[in-house]
Amino acid sequence: MRIGFAGLGRMGAPMARNLIAAGHEVTVWNRSPDRAETFAAETGAGVAATPRALAEGTELVVTMLSDDAASSAVHLGEDGLFAASGPLTLLEMGTMSPEHIADLAGEAPAGWQVIDAPVSGSTAAAEAASLMIMAGCTEDQAAPLRPALDAMGKTVICLGNVGDGAVMKLAVNMLIHSLNQTLAEALSLTDAAGIDTSTAFAAIEASAAAAPMLSYRKPLYLDEAAHPVSFTVALARKDMEVTQALAAQLGVALPQGEVVLERLRAAEAAGRGARDMASMVDFTRKDKS
């Protein structure tokens, strides 16, 4: 397939590499042009000067962007994706609000298709093409996109309607961020009792409370400073704000989500916004009553 890929961050770059490795003809665009040029030099991908140029002549455009504002700029700007000739399919794989996805679907040119398909998994999963993809479409709508989807993930769950992928991603991330906070509190408790942190983590990992996220993020939990940032506190806070806004819109109470959001806001206010969300362990450990 001829694929345009916008957004070469921690997750986007390995996803685009996997599309190239699978034999797709990939052109990239990134807000920081140097990153796109470096990626192209390493992989042989083409480089587009604007999102509009990225979309011209492609069969599919994949976006992996950080939030609604970044997505709006890429789609709706004077040289945005929607200014290109079409029709084509846009696969929105970043974590966006369902409202934003609905807006994009409504504002897309006639004949275009917008599908939200956010992912779950670590940067290592992105590199290994083993992401779980939550697609806001039917199996029939996903079928023509399978060559691209299967190059980036090992599991694709089709949820039915546009926006459903965004909702599902928020629900999954709410669980992840809540588990992150609960782990921080559990380790604070065991630390205070004098139990070695790595020993306590091993017990948690072997218990009924274990989750895959704990294992693949174990190095960060045990020594955050020694490893590259995987998912920042600021992004976690953004996820929880979007989730709480959706809950308010739907009339659903998420009391634990409110607590997690306030803890993330406090950590960000304390200067931890750019640190990995594993830093919530240290932040909680230092927060004495």
ABEGO torsion letter per residue (X at the ends): XBBBBBGBBAAAAAAAAAAAAAGBBBBBBBABAAAAAAAAAAAGBBBBABAAAAABGBABBBBBBABAAAAAAAAABAABAAABBOBBBBBBABBBBAAAAAAAAAABBBGBBBBBBBBBEBAAAAAAGABBBBBBBBAAAAAAAAAAAAAABABBBBAGBBGAAAAAAAAAAAAAAAAAAAAAAAAAAAAAAGBBAAAAAAAAAABAABBAAAAAAAAAAABAAABBBABBAAAAAAAAAAAAAAAAAAGBBBAAAAAAAAAAAAAAAAGAAABBAAAAAAAAAABBX
